[in-house]
Amino acid sequence: MAAEGMEAREQHGTQVHPTSSPADRLAAVGNQMIEIHLWLRAELARLRADLDAPSRDLRAHCLSFCAALGRHHTGEDAGAFRILADEVPELRPVLANLIVDHEVVAGILTRVEELLGDDRPLPTAQVRAELDGLAALLESHFRYEEKRLVSALNALAGRPGTAEQLLGLTAPAD
């Protein structure tokens, strides 16, 4: 996974740690999207690994991950995707495909949250199946999104707001 992360950074010319000024962050929205995706990939991999030795924190970690992923996709739909649809109309079909993916992901997240929602023993096999499907879908989704949108997002320099407003969250610092 670390090699994939470095490959994604090199492919898109991203910095490992984005600069901290608001103008610079907004100028590199596409790069920040990649950082968010790398963080979400790592969290999902950790969550899947934690299923092998469930701890008391597993439910909380899983619910926290689901909430963060949901915020990211909701933020993209309401923020970056709306701006891109207006400014780069040729991306509208791509954005429509990505929004459909977001809806499928939201369905998986709802099922995971339902599986974790009560105090019965953790249905590990069911949770694993949902997370495995989510991982496969997200990998394809993230690669497509990065390939098609990074340059357009990075061109949003000078826009009011923050990358968090456009992308729903920011990747935690290492």
Steps between C-alpha positions, in 0.01 A plus 500: 500500500784742579642444152161578347486820702843611383406404144183710518696795640769469231245455222324822594806691620364543851680594815489262792405788731298782342603851596307668775395836358133519396591623152742214444255240629231621264747514212568128550149365554566205269815414690307518826238267357776246437623542858146442629471188285834369627386553858162334435672203333733460798215526751294243311798263481557540874132443569497184290813375679339574837221255414753218548537591867194706593544743785256706701590798281416326172138620490601858577781496243268356237225754568754782498637382165150472353419854615823641354450330165139619489608859579762486225255386234223736613753784500618418149143481368398834653835678459764407245270312262254791472780744424658265246162440331465876452858576400590185306173380343673221309557332838127473573472136384803408715349681799167324446679161506684593817178611670344162416804335662448720806142374527615136479766567765236665722292181477795288609574738788138478613519120502827506697352744753194276539722197560684692772190661647410273786670332793492147362826329412668659200393324177861496382443302179223734387697812587805359321296428187364856496844653562660282232239614249547859613878474459468371144250768404698780664826402333339519158309817592803681644722415202236618252434817697870579533568433133213714379479785753836587657610746232161670489488525880851642516391766249248635754770732639374820656149373577343608825468235767722218612591157371298356790190681376556363149595145604312445826810444714876527504745218545644490851868586523728198520 
